[in-house]
Amino acid sequence: MNKQAIEKNIPTWLTILLATACGIIVANLYYAQPLIGLISSSIGLSESSAGFIVTLTQIGYVVGLLFIVPLGDIVENRRLIVVSLLLTAIALAVAALAKQPLLFLGAALFIGLGSVATQVLVPFASYLATETTRGRIVGNIMSGLLLGIMLSRPLSSLVADFFGWHAIFALSAAAVVILAIVLSKVLPVRKPTTNAHYAALLRSMWHLLRTTPILRRRAAYHACVFATFSLFWTTVPLLLSGPVFHFSQKAIALFALAGVAGAVAAPIAGRLADRGWTRSGTWIALTTVAISVLLPLMIQTGSPVGIAVLVISAILLDAGVSANLVLGQRAIFSLGPEIRSRLNGLFMAIFFFGGAFGSAIGGWAYASGGWSTTLWIGIAFPVAALLYFATEKKS
């Protein structure tokens, strides 16, 4: 395979493969979320400790973003991706077989750690793209990643309903092994030109955060909208299964599928960025997230109208978050290629912390004040992002 030819024009099949790969990998972060009750009772984990099932996966992911993803600037990328995938497959297999809480929780940590392969793949694709097509390529690949996030919860719910919760981890382990083999065969070799040692590389990340205003801004914008995203998807299943709607697990899974339509915004945002409309696209994305929370705040009813409003809200929320993510990554990928992996690791780690905060405060808000309180907190995040965005100088 001629690397120079790929850099000029990425084949459509390779873009589809990378998008599919990102979706398959990132889904592993979310499979356990709707299955916490089933898993904790099966492995003997107490109700008060059940949250660690998701928390440790998130911790592993953040650790990977900060300590593995930066290696993409000094280590041959294909090898790094394949090794990370094999680590993920082993952890998934252990999770599928685990009967003890400590063994499963350890596996959950390493599932998150290995799943950062997605954030090596995305900058990898940006290296292969030309400057004029980078936004479109990144947008298309991020569509796959976002579909993986959105489809993971309903998929794991349905698989667990038919085959038990172990099955989703076993199936994913097999899929990740196959993916590692395929990528090892088709991805071109990419050796970074940076000669820095690993310790120096890590030290440089703080310097990059301090001296790169666009990174701080884009990370702050997306931390806010991802906090709302996590808050909504953590609490809306509680609302739907409660006394107002009485949704079954299968019905909740079908509702979650509605948000998948929002992934169409990712490639659209990429094309806007390629045309130099990043600022306008960002305003639209942040406003869309705010509207997605405002709608269910204004219209709360247990009738079919209320369900329709929630469906529209889910689609708008996922569309706004998808678009803003692509716009953010397109902006930081326009900076120096030799620091792209470190910038991406910092960007993802910061907004992932925002998501973790949104999940935590969402659960507390719903338990303490109900759905309305949750929505008022949820709308505060995109409003804060819009206020900060208003201070950005026009370029």
C-alpha positions as CSV (number, residue, x, y, z in Angstrom):
1,M,0.0,0.0,0.0
2,N,1.5,3.3,-1.1
3,K,1.5,5.7,1.9
4,Q,2.0,8.8,-0.2
5,A,-1.1,7.9,-2.3
6,I,-3.2,7.5,0.9
7,E,-2.1,10.9,2.2
8,K,-3.4,12.5,-1.0
9,N,-6.7,10.7,-1.1
10,I,-7.9,8.4,1.6
11,P,-10.0,5.6,0.0
12,T,-13.6,5.5,1.0
13,W,-13.3,2.0,2.3
14,L,-10.5,3.0,4.7
15,T,-12.6,5.9,6.1
16,I,-15.5,3.5,6.6
17,L,-13.1,1.0,8.3
18,L,-11.7,3.6,10.6
19,A,-15.2,4.9,11.5
20,T,-16.4,1.3,12.2
21,A,-13.2,0.6,14.3
22,C,-13.8,3.7,16.4
23,G,-17.4,2.7,17.0
24,I,-16.6,-0.9,18.0
25,I,-13.8,0.2,20.4
26,V,-15.6,3.1,22.1
27,A,-18.8,1.1,22.7
28,N,-16.8,-0.9,25.3
29,L,-16.9,2.2,27.6
30,Y,-20.7,2.1,27.8
31,Y,-21.8,-1.5,27.6
32,A,-21.9,-1.9,31.4
33,Q,-24.0,1.3,32.1
34,P,-27.5,-0.2,31.7
35,L,-26.4,-3.5,33.2
36,I,-25.0,-2.3,36.5
37,G,-27.8,-4.0,38.5
38,L,-27.5,-7.3,36.7
39,I,-23.7,-7.4,37.0
40,S,-23.4,-6.3,40.6
41,S,-25.9,-8.9,41.8
42,S,-24.2,-11.6,39.7
43,I,-20.7,-11.0,41.0
44,G,-21.7,-10.2,44.6
45,L,-21.0,-6.5,44.5
46,S,-22.9,-4.4,47.1
47,E,-25.5,-1.9,45.9
48,S,-23.4,1.0,47.3
49,S,-20.4,-0.2,45.3
50,A,-22.1,-0.9,42.1
51,G,-21.2,2.5,40.7
52,F,-17.5,1.4,40.6
53,I,-18.4,-0.8,37.6
54,V,-18.7,2.4,35.4
55,T,-16.4,4.6,37.4
56,L,-13.3,2.4,37.0
57,T,-13.8,2.1,33.3
58,Q,-13.9,5.9,33.1
59,I,-10.8,6.2,35.3
60,G,-9.0,3.7,33.1
61,Y,-10.0,5.8,30.0
62,V,-8.8,9.1,31.4
63,V,-5.5,7.5,32.5
64,G,-5.1,6.1,29.0
65,L,-5.8,9.5,27.5
66,L,-3.1,11.1,29.6
67,F,-0.5,8.4,29.5
68,I,-1.1,6.2,26.4
69,V,-2.5,8.6,23.7
70,P,0.5,10.9,23.9
71,L,2.7,8.0,22.8
72,G,1.2,8.5,19.3
73,D,3.7,11.4,19.0
74,I,6.7,9.1,19.5
75,V,5.7,5.5,18.9
76,E,4.8,3.9,15.5
77,N,1.0,4.4,15.4
78,R,-0.2,1.1,13.9
79,R,1.7,-0.9,16.5
80,L,0.4,1.2,19.4
81,I,-3.2,0.8,18.1
82,V,-2.9,-3.0,17.7
83,V,-1.3,-3.5,21.2
84,S,-4.0,-1.4,22.8
85,L,-6.7,-3.4,21.1
86,L,-5.2,-6.7,22.3
87,L,-5.1,-5.3,25.8
88,T,-8.8,-4.4,25.5
89,A,-9.7,-7.9,24.2
90,I,-8.0,-9.6,27.1
91,A,-9.8,-7.4,29.6
92,L,-13.1,-8.0,27.9
93,A,-12.6,-11.8,28.0
94,V,-11.8,-11.6,31.7
95,A,-14.9,-9.5,32.3
96,A,-17.0,-12.1,30.5
97,L,-15.7,-14.9,32.7
98,A,-15.4,-13.0,36.0
99,K,-17.4,-14.2,39.0
100,Q,-15.7,-12.2,41.6
101,P,-16.1,-8.4,42.1
102,L,-12.4,-7.6,42.3
103,L,-11.6,-9.5,39.1
104,F,-14.4,-7.8,37.2
105,L,-13.5,-4.3,38.5
106,G,-9.9,-4.8,37.5
107,A,-11.0,-5.9,34.0
108,A,-13.3,-2.8,33.9
109,L,-10.2,-0.6,34.6
110,F,-8.2,-2.2,31.7
111,I,-11.2,-2.0,29.3
112,G,-11.1,1.7,29.7
113,L,-7.3,1.9,29.5
114,G,-7.2,-0.1,26.2
115,S,-10.1,1.7,24.6
116,V,-8.1,4.8,24.1
117,A,-7.0,3.2,20.8
118,T,-9.9,5.3,19.4
119,Q,-8.0,8.4,20.2
120,V,-4.9,7.2,18.5
121,L,-6.9,6.3,15.4
122,V,-8.6,9.7,15.0
123,P,-5.3,11.7,14.9
124,F,-3.9,8.9,12.7
125,A,-6.7,9.6,10.2
126,S,-6.0,13.3,10.3
127,Y,-2.4,12.7,9.3
128,L,-3.5,10.8,6.2
129,A,-5.9,13.6,5.2
130,T,-5.0,16.7,3.3
131,E,-5.7,20.1,4.9
132,T,-8.7,20.8,2.7
133,T,-10.4,17.4,3.5
134,R,-9.3,17.0,7.1
135,G,-12.6,18.2,8.6
136,R,-14.7,15.9,6.4
137,I,-12.5,12.9,7.1
138,V,-12.5,13.5,10.8
139,G,-16.3,14.2,10.8
140,N,-17.0,10.9,9.0
141,I,-14.8,8.9,11.4
142,M,-16.3,10.6,14.4
143,S,-19.7,9.6,13.1
144,G,-18.7,6.0,13.6
145,L,-17.4,6.8,17.1
146,L,-20.6,8.6,18.1
147,L,-22.7,5.8,16.7
148,G,-20.7,3.4,18.8
149,I,-21.5,5.5,21.9
150,M,-25.2,5.8,21.1
151,L,-25.8,2.2,20.1
152,S,-23.8,0.6,22.9
153,R,-26.4,1.0,25.6
154,P,-29.4,-0.4,23.7
155,L,-27.2,-3.2,22.2
156,S,-26.0,-4.3,25.6
157,S,-29.5,-4.2,27.1
158,L,-30.9,-6.3,24.3
159,V,-28.0,-8.9,24.3
160,A,-28.3,-9.2,28.1
161,D,-32.0,-9.7,27.8
162,F,-31.6,-12.7,25.4
163,F,-28.2,-14.2,26.4
164,G,-27.2,-12.8,29.8
165,W,-24.8,-9.9,30.6
166,H,-21.7,-12.0,30.1
167,A,-22.5,-12.4,26.4
168,I,-21.9,-8.7,25.4
169,F,-18.3,-8.8,26.8
170,A,-17.5,-12.1,25.1
171,L,-18.9,-10.9,21.7
172,S,-17.0,-7.6,22.0
173,A,-13.8,-9.4,22.9
174,A,-14.1,-11.5,19.7
175,A,-14.9,-8.4,17.6
176,V,-11.9,-6.5,19.0
177,V,-9.5,-9.4,18.2
178,I,-10.8,-9.5,14.6
179,L,-10.5,-5.7,14.4
180,A,-6.9,-5.8,15.6
181,I,-6.0,-8.4,12.9
182,V,-7.6,-6.4,10.2
183,L,-6.0,-3.1,11.2
184,S,-2.6,-4.7,11.5
185,K,-2.9,-5.7,7.8
186,V,-4.4,-2.6,6.2
187,L,-3.1,0.4,8.1
188,P,0.0,2.1,6.7
189,V,3.0,2.5,8.9
190,R,3.4,5.9,10.5
191,K,6.5,6.7,12.5
192,P,6.4,10.1,14.2
193,T,9.3,12.5,13.7
194,T,9.4,13.6,17.3
195,N,12.5,12.4,19.2
196,A,11.4,13.3,22.7
197,H,11.7,10.9,25.6
198,Y,8.4,9.7,27.2
199,A,9.0,11.7,30.4
200,A,9.7,14.8,28.5
201,L,6.6,14.2,26.4
202,L,4.4,14.0,29.5
203,R,6.0,17.2,30.9
204,S,5.3,19.0,27.7
205,M,1.6,18.4,28.0
206,W,1.2,20.9,30.8
207,H,3.2,23.4,28.7
208,L,0.8,22.7,25.8
209,L,-2.2,23.3,28.0
210,R,-0.8,26.6,29.2
211,T,0.3,27.9,25.8
212,T,-2.5,26.7,23.5
213,P,-5.6,28.9,24.0
214,I,-7.6,27.1,21.3
215,L,-7.1,23.8,23.2
216,R,-8.4,25.3,26.4
217,R,-11.4,26.9,24.8
218,R,-12.5,23.9,22.7
219,A,-12.0,21.6,25.7
220,A,-14.1,23.9,27.9
221,Y,-16.9,24.2,25.4
222,H,-17.1,20.4,25.0
223,A,-16.7,19.7,28.7
224,C,-19.9,21.7,29.2
225,V,-22.0,20.0,26.5
226,F,-20.7,16.6,27.4
227,A,-21.7,17.2,31.0
228,T,-25.2,17.8,29.8
229,F,-25.0,14.7,27.5
230,S,-24.0,12.5,30.4
231,L,-26.5,14.0,32.8
232,F,-29.4,13.5,30.3
233,W,-28.5,9.9,29.4
234,T,-27.8,9.0,33.0
235,T,-31.2,10.2,34.3
236,V,-33.7,9.8,31.4
237,P,-33.8,6.0,31.8
238,L,-34.8,6.6,35.5
239,L,-37.6,8.9,34.3
240,L,-38.8,6.5,31.6
241,S,-38.8,3.5,33.9
242,G,-40.6,5.5,36.7
243,P,-44.2,5.9,37.5
244,V,-44.9,8.5,34.8
245,F,-44.0,6.4,31.7
246,H,-43.5,2.8,33.0
247,F,-41.1,1.9,30.2
248,S,-39.7,-1.6,30.1
249,Q,-36.0,-2.2,29.6
250,K,-36.6,-3.0,25.9
251,A,-38.6,0.2,25.5
252,I,-35.8,2.2,27.0
253,A,-33.4,0.6,24.6
254,L,-35.6,1.6,21.7
255,F,-35.7,5.2,23.0
256,A,-31.9,5.3,23.2
257,L,-31.9,4.4,19.5
258,A,-33.6,7.7,18.7
259,G,-30.5,9.7,19.6
260,V,-28.6,7.8,16.9
261,A,-30.1,10.2,14.3
262,G,-28.1,13.0,15.9
263,A,-24.8,11.4,14.6
264,V,-25.6,12.8,11.2
265,A,-24.4,16.2,12.5
266,A,-20.8,15.0,12.7
267,P,-19.9,14.9,9.0
268,I,-22.0,18.1,8.4
269,A,-19.9,19.9,11.1
270,G,-16.7,18.6,9.5
271,R,-17.7,20.1,6.1
272,L,-18.6,23.5,7.8
273,A,-15.1,23.5,9.4
274,D,-13.4,22.8,6.0
275,R,-15.2,25.9,4.6
276,G,-14.0,28.1,7.4
277,W,-17.3,28.3,9.3
278,T,-16.1,26.9,12.6
279,R,-17.3,29.9,14.6
280,S,-20.8,29.8,13.1
281,G,-20.9,26.0,13.5
282,T,-19.9,26.2,17.2
283,W,-22.6,28.8,17.9
284,I,-25.2,26.5,16.3
285,A,-24.0,23.4,18.1
286,L,-23.9,25.0,21.6
287,T,-27.4,26.6,21.0
288,T,-28.8,23.3,19.9
289,V,-27.7,21.6,23.1
290,A,-29.3,24.4,25.2
291,I,-32.6,24.0,23.2
292,S,-32.5,20.3,23.7
293,V,-32.8,20.8,27.4
294,L,-35.1,23.8,27.2
295,L,-37.8,21.8,25.4
296,P,-38.5,19.1,28.1
297,L,-38.2,21.9,30.7
298,M,-41.1,23.7,29.0
299,I,-43.2,20.7,28.1
300,Q,-43.5,18.0,30.8
301,T,-46.3,15.6,30.5
302,G,-46.9,11.8,30.7
303,S,-48.8,11.8,27.4
304,P,-47.5,10.8,24.0
305,V,-46.6,14.5,23.5
306,G,-44.2,14.2,26.4
307,I,-42.5,11.2,24.9
308,A,-42.3,13.0,21.5
309,V,-40.6,15.9,23.2
310,L,-38.1,13.7,24.9
311,V,-37.3,12.0,21.5
312,I,-36.8,15.3,19.8
313,S,-34.7,16.5,22.8
314,A,-32.5,13.3,22.6
315,I,-31.9,13.9,18.8
316,L,-31.1,17.6,19.2
317,L,-28.8,16.9,22.2
318,D,-26.8,14.2,20.3
319,A,-26.6,16.3,17.2
320,G,-25.3,19.3,19.1
321,V,-22.7,17.3,21.0
322,S,-21.6,15.4,17.8
323,A,-21.1,18.6,15.9
324,N,-19.3,20.4,18.6
325,L,-16.9,17.4,19.1
326,V,-15.9,17.4,15.4
327,L,-15.5,21.2,15.3
328,G,-13.3,21.0,18.4
329,Q,-11.1,18.2,17.0
330,R,-10.9,19.8,13.6
331,A,-9.6,23.0,15.3
332,I,-6.9,21.3,17.4
333,F,-5.9,19.0,14.5
334,S,-5.1,22.2,12.5
335,L,-2.2,22.8,14.9
336,G,1.3,21.3,14.6
337,P,1.1,17.6,13.5
338,E,4.1,16.7,15.8
339,I,2.0,17.5,18.9
340,R,-1.4,16.3,17.6
341,S,-1.7,13.2,19.8
342,R,-0.9,15.1,22.9
343,L,-3.4,17.8,22.1
344,N,-6.1,15.2,21.4
345,G,-5.3,13.4,24.7
346,L,-5.6,16.6,26.7
347,F,-8.8,17.6,24.8
348,M,-10.5,14.3,25.4
349,A,-9.4,14.0,29.1
350,I,-10.7,17.4,29.9
351,F,-14.1,17.0,28.4
352,F,-14.4,13.4,29.7
353,F,-14.0,14.9,33.2
354,G,-16.9,17.1,32.3
355,G,-19.0,14.1,31.4
356,A,-18.1,12.3,34.6
357,F,-19.2,15.4,36.6
358,G,-22.5,15.5,34.6
359,S,-23.2,11.9,35.4
360,A,-22.5,12.3,39.1
361,I,-24.5,15.5,39.6
362,G,-27.3,14.2,37.4
363,G,-27.9,11.2,39.6
364,W,-27.8,13.3,42.7
365,A,-30.1,16.0,41.2
366,Y,-32.7,13.4,40.1
367,A,-32.7,11.7,43.5
368,S,-32.9,15.0,45.3
369,G,-35.2,17.2,43.2
370,G,-36.6,15.1,40.4
371,W,-36.6,15.7,36.6
372,S,-37.1,19.5,36.6
373,T,-34.1,20.1,39.0
374,T,-32.0,17.8,36.7
375,L,-33.0,19.8,33.6
376,W,-32.3,23.2,35.2
377,I,-28.8,22.0,36.1
378,G,-28.4,20.5,32.7
379,I,-29.2,23.7,30.8
380,A,-26.7,25.6,32.9
381,F,-23.7,23.9,31.2
382,P,-24.4,24.9,27.6
383,V,-25.4,28.4,28.7
384,A,-22.0,28.7,30.4
385,A,-20.4,27.5,27.2
386,L,-22.3,30.1,25.2
387,L,-21.2,32.9,27.5
388,Y,-17.6,31.8,27.3
389,F,-17.9,31.5,23.5
390,A,-19.1,35.1,23.4
391,T,-15.7,36.2,24.7
392,E,-13.9,34.5,21.8
393,K,-12.2,36.9,19.4
394,K,-13.2,36.7,15.8
395,S,-10.3,35.4,13.6
